[in-house]
C-alpha cells in the first residue's frame, strides 16, 4: 500500500486543515514532529477534523 497523495497540493492542504483544527481545540502543533502530544490531544485534533468534514458535507447537501 502506498501513502502517495494523488491530488497535487493535498498534503499541504491536509496539514493546513490539521493546524486549523489543532488551533480550534487549543493544542499547540508545530511543523514537523509532534510525537510528544498526548493521546487526548491527538484525538481531539482528529475529532475536530471529522466534525468539520461532517459539517462541510451537511452544508453541501442543503
Phi and psi in degrees as a GROMACS rama.xvg file:
@    title "Ramachandran Plot"
@    xaxis  label "Phi"
@    yaxis  label "Psi"
@TYPE xy
-103.227  149.677  UNK-2
-107.892  25.3576  UNK-3
-80.0187  141.965  UNK-4
-84.9827  131.522  UNK-5
-79.6961  -37.3526  UNK-6
-90.9014  123.593  UNK-7
-59.7734  135.945  UNK-8
84.3561  -2.60502  UNK-9
-64.7158  -39.5429  UNK-10
-63.3044  -43.8643  UNK-11
-64.8031  -41.1301  UNK-12
-64.2241  -41.7026  UNK-13
-66.4186  -39.1389  UNK-14
-63.9365  -40.2481  UNK-15
-64.0445  -43.5227  UNK-16
-60.6565  -43.004  UNK-17
-64.8885  -41.2843  UNK-18
-65.277  -40.3345  UNK-19
-62.7929  -44.8018  UNK-20
-63.3714  -41.7717  UNK-21
-62.4334  -42.1387  UNK-22
-62.5304  -40.4361  UNK-23
-65.0613  -31.5306  UNK-24
-98.6461  5.57556  UNK-25
79.2891  25.4257  UNK-26
-103.407  129.828  UNK-27
-87.7962  100.927  UNK-28
-93.0311  146.334  UNK-29
-118.153  161.216  UNK-30
-65.4711  140.645  UNK-31
89.7186  -137.791  UNK-32
-70.4398  129.426  UNK-33
-130.666  31.8136  UNK-34
-68.1006  -7.52751  UNK-35
-89.1061  2.60618  UNK-36
-70.236  149.134  UNK-37
-78.0871  163.622  UNK-38
-60.8672  -38.0618  UNK-39
-61.9377  -44.6511  UNK-40
-64.2644  -47.7382  UNK-41
-62.2265  -40.8363  UNK-42
-65.9199  -36.6331  UNK-43
-68.7049  -33.4359  UNK-44
-66.8078  -49.4506  UNK-45
-60.8097  -41.2414  UNK-46
-63.8844  -39.8557  UNK-47
-65.9267  -38.8661  UNK-48
-62.4347  -44.6626  UNK-49
-64.1098  -43.121  UNK-50
-57.5523  -45.1279  UNK-51
-67.4062  -36.96  UNK-52
-65.8411  -41.0183  UNK-53
-65.3389  -44.3952  UNK-54
-59.6655  -42.4103  UNK-55
-62.8418  -43.4109  UNK-56
-64.1692  -46.3589  UNK-57
-59.6  -39.0116  UNK-58
-68.9651  -30.3175  UNK-59
-75.8801  -22.4488  UNK-60
-95.3083  0.276693  UNK-61
